[in-house]
Amino acid sequence: MSSALFSPLTQRGISLRNRIAASPMSQYSAVDGMANDWHLVTFGKLAQGGAGLVMIETAAVSPEGRGTHGDLGLWNDAQIAPLARIVAFIAAQGAVPALQIGHAGRKASLQRPWEGYGRLGEKEAARGELPWPTLAPSAVPMSPEDAVPGALDEAGIAQLLQQFETTAARAAQAGVQVLEVHAAHGYLLHQFLSPLSNLRDDAWGGDARRRMAFPLAVLRRVRAAWPQERPLWLRVSAVDGAEGGRTLDDTLALARAAKAEGVDLVDCSSGGIAGLATAGSRIPRRLGFQVPFAQAVRAQAGIASMAVGLILTPQQAEDIVRSGQADVVALGRELLNNPNWPLHARQALVQPGFAQWPPQYGWWLEKRAAILQQLDGAAAAQR
Ligand SMILES: Cc1cc2nc3c(=O)[nH]c(=O)nc-3n(C[C@H](O)[C@H](O)[C@H](O)COP(=O)(O)O)c2cc1C
C-alpha cells in the first residue's frame, strides 16, 4: 500500500523516514534547566514508537526565559551533555532529533500546569522555587492578575539576540538535527508579533511589519549560528484568536519573511496570547482544527508547513499529507496516550504485521499474533 504519510521528507541535508513528528511537549521536569532520565525515557520512547522526527520540548535561552522552574534550558555549556545523550538515543532509533528553543517573556515565572499555572507563591518559595522578574516588549501583563513585565530596552534586546544565537550553537553541538524557534502560544516572540502585547513605537513595534522585526532578527542570528545543512523551523500561533489580535494574513507575511531568512518549515499552532485562562477560547476545538492554517501557509506563502492539534487517526494524518494540506503532521497528546502510534499507523496504512517494529518488541508480537490467530481459528471451529 502506498502512503503519503510514510513517504520520506528531505530538507537540506536531513531526511525524515516519515511525515510524523512528535510535537514539542514540555515535561516541566528539569532541574536548573538540565535534561534528565525522565526526558530520555519520554522522548526516547517516542523515537522507538516510529515517529519520523522527535521534537524535544522547548529549551529556554536564559534562566529568566523559562516558563516554570521545571523548564528545560540550554543557556550554559553544562546543559549540552545531558541533551546530547537524548539526541543520540533518538537518532539511534532512526528518528530525527529536533529541539525547540524559546523564551517565555511575560509568560515566565509560573507554576507547573498541574500546580495551577498561576504565579509562584509561598508554597513554591518554601521549596526554593522563587519568582523572578519577567520581560516583554511592553509592560503589559497577560491578564490583570498576572505580574507586570519589564519592557525590554535596547541592551536587553541585544542580549536576547545573543542568547538565541549561542543557544542555537549549543544545540548544534548537542547533535540536534532540526531546530525550531518558538514564536507561538503567547511566549516572547509571539509577544513581539501581537498588537495585544507589543505597544512599542520604536523599530521593534508599531505596524505589523515592525512587530516582526525582533522575531526575524532572532531567525537571522539563529540561522547564522545553525549549520547550513540542518533545517530551521518556526512555530507560530497562526491566529491569536482574540479581539484585535493577529490574523492569518499577518502569519502569511511572517512566513514569507521567515522563508527569506532561511526558515525551512512553519509549524502552525494558534492562540495563547490572551492569557492562560482564556487561551484558545475563541478558536473552536475540533479534530484537526489548525490544519487550515498549515494549508494556507503552504499554499500562499510557498513554504513547507506542519499541521498540529487534535490529529488522532492514521487516516486523518494520511489525508492531511496526501491532499497537500501540510508536509508534516505533529502529534502531541495522542503520543502521550500511545507512543507507538506511528508503528500502529504504519500497520494500518502500509504493511500489517510487526516487521517494521524494533525487533526487541516485534519478534515477540509477531509470534503472539500467530498464537492469537490460531486461538481465533480454534474458537471459530468450535462454534
Ligand atoms: C504536556 C504538553 C507540553 C507541551 N509543551 C509544548 C512546548 O514545549 N512547546 C510548544 O510549542 N508546544 C507545547 N505543547 C503543545 C503541543 O506541542 C501541541 O501543539 C498541542 O498539544 C496540540 O497537539 P495535540 O492535540 O496533538 O496534543 C505542549 C502540549 C502538551 C500536552
The ligand as a Tripos MOL2 file, in Angstrom:
@<TRIPOS>MOLECULE
LIG
   31    33     1     0     0
SMALL
NO_CHARGES

@<TRIPOS>ATOM
      1 C1          2.3950   18.2310   28.0110 C.3       1 LIG1
      2 C2          2.4460   19.2180   26.8940 C.ar      1 LIG1
      3 C3          3.5330   20.0750   26.7910 C.ar      1 LIG1
      4 C4          3.6450   20.9580   25.7310 C.ar      1 LIG1
      5 N1          4.7800   21.7150   25.5810 N.ar      1 LIG1
      6 C5          4.9590   22.4710   24.4600 C.ar      1 LIG1
      7 C6          6.1990   23.0960   24.1810 C.ar      1 LIG1
      8 O1          7.1850   22.9410   24.9050 O.2       1 LIG1
      9 N2          6.2710   23.8590   23.0790 N.ar      1 LIG1
     10 C7          5.2260   24.0140   22.2030 C.ar      1 LIG1
     11 O2          5.3550   24.7200   21.2090 O.2       1 LIG1
     12 N3          4.0510   23.3900   22.4310 N.ar      1 LIG1
     13 C8          3.9080   22.6070   23.5060 C.ar      1 LIG1
     14 N4          2.7500   21.9010   23.6880 N.ar      1 LIG1
     15 C9          1.7270   21.9310   22.6240 C.3       1 LIG1
     16 C10         1.9010   20.7230   21.6860 C.3       1 LIG1
     17 O3          3.1400   20.7620   21.0210 O.3       1 LIG1
     18 C11         0.7640   20.6370   20.6520 C.3       1 LIG1
     19 O4          0.8510   21.7620   19.8160 O.3       1 LIG1
     20 C12        -0.6060   20.5950   21.3150 C.3       1 LIG1
     21 O5         -0.6370   19.6520   22.3740 O.3       1 LIG1
     22 C13        -1.7120   20.2450   20.2880 C.3       1 LIG1
     23 O6         -1.4820   18.9900   19.7010 O.3       1 LIG1
     24 P1         -2.2600   17.6580   20.2020 P.3       1 LIG1
     25 O7         -3.7350   17.9160   20.0650 O.co2     1 LIG1
     26 O8         -1.7760   16.5800   19.2510 O.co2     1 LIG1
     27 O9         -1.8600   17.4060   21.6130 O.co2     1 LIG1
     28 C14         2.6150   21.0400   24.7640 C.ar      1 LIG1
     29 C15         1.4910   20.1950   24.9030 C.ar      1 LIG1
     30 C16         1.4160   19.2930   25.9410 C.ar      1 LIG1
     31 C17         0.2230   18.3780   26.0170 C.3       1 LIG1
@<TRIPOS>BOND
     1     1     2 1
     2     2     3 ar
     3     2    30 ar
     4     3     4 ar
     5     4     5 ar
     6     4    28 ar
     7     5     6 ar
     8     6     7 ar
     9     6    13 1
    10     7     8 2
    11     7     9 ar
    12     9    10 ar
    13    10    11 2
    14    10    12 ar
    15    12    13 ar
    16    13    14 ar
    17    14    15 1
    18    14    28 ar
    19    15    16 1
    20    16    17 1
    21    16    18 1
    22    18    19 1
    23    18    20 1
    24    20    21 1
    25    20    22 1
    26    22    23 1
    27    23    24 1
    28    24    25 2
    29    24    26 1
    30    24    27 1
    31    28    29 ar
    32    29    30 ar
    33    30    31 1
@<TRIPOS>SUBSTRUCTURE
     1 LIG1         1 GROUP 0 **** ****
